[in-house]
Amino acid sequence: MNVLVLCTGNSCRSQMLHGYLQQLLGSQARVYSAGVETHGLNARAVQVMAEDGVDISHHTSTLATEYAATPFDFVLTVCDHARETCPVLPGAAAATRLHHSFPDPARATGSEAEILEAFRATRNQIKAYAADFARQHAPTR
């Protein structure tokens, strides 16, 4: 099973979901993440994922068009902008598309503690979504 997670900049939300799905699905799926733009991997996303035992520090911010020929079974959009502006990917033509818009923690303001709390809140929502996805769509073990 091939899963593509899409967001605007592929820096936070898509990277977090990529990390959780990779952890939950293991060898049952190949998980990719990409953006309609690239903003680089967000250091706070790396930090809050590490706090939960998931290492995404090796991930890179990738454009969706780089996976144009990859045959995807699922395309998961995690923000409204990505859903609305997703490029046509020939490999994803037959994919099941699922959408859930998560708050963008990169837009959080306030003290460092308040910003990190916004990242953790989004991370926790994404973790629950990943667990639901794995339960519903993972191949039988």
URQUI-V353573 format. One record per pair of residues at least 24 apart in sequence whose ideal C-beta (glycine too) atoms are under 8 Angstrom apart, sorted by sequence separation. I is the first residue (numbers start at 1). GAP is how many residues later the second one is. If there is no record, write none. Layout:
I|GAP  I|GAP
This chain:
1|24  10|24  11|24  38|24  65|24  67|24  74|24  76|24  77|24  78|24  102|24  10|25  38|25  64|25  67|25  79|25  3|26  5|26  7|26  9|26  15|26  33|26  35|26  37|26  1|27  2|27  3|27  5|27  6|27  8|27  10|27  11|27  15|27  35|27  36|27  102|27  1|28  2|28  3|28  4|28  5|28  6|28  7|28  8|28  9|28  10|28  11|28  34|28  35|28  36|28  1|29  3|29  4|29  5|29  6|29  8|29  9|29  10|29  11|29  16|29  33|29  34|29  35|29  100|29  2|30  4|30  6|30  9|30  11|30  12|30  15|30  19|30  32|30  34|30  8|31  9|31  11|31  23|31  12|32  16|32  34|32  12|33  16|33  34|33  11|34  15|34  20|34  19|35  32|35  98|35  19|36  19|37  18|38  32|38  16|40  19|40  32|40  15|41  18|41  15|44  36|45  15|46  36|46  35|47  78|48  36|49  11|50  36|50  10|51  36|51  9|52  10|52  10|53  76|57  6|58  17|59  4|60  45|60  17|61  44|61  44|62  4|63  74|63  14|64  42|64  13|65  4|66  13|66  39|67  2|68  4|68  14|68  48|68  2|69  3|69  6|69  47|69  51|69  2|70  3|70  4|70  6|70  7|70  2|71  3|71  4|71  5|71  6|71  7|71  8|71  44|71  48|71  52|71  1|72  2|72  3|72  4|72  6|72  7|72  44|72  47|72  48|72  1|73  3|73  5|73  8|73  8|74  45|74  49|74  7|75  44|75  48|75  52|75  6|76  6|77  45|78  6|80  4|85  4|88  13|89  4|91  13|91  12|92  13|92  12|93  12|94  11|95  9|97  16|106  20|106  24|106  12|107  16|107  20|107  24|107  13|109  17|109  21|109  25|109  29|109  12|110  16|110  20|110  24|110  28|110  29|110  16|111  20|111  28|111  17|112  21|112  13|113  17|113  21|113  25|113  28|113  24|114  1|136  1|137  1|138
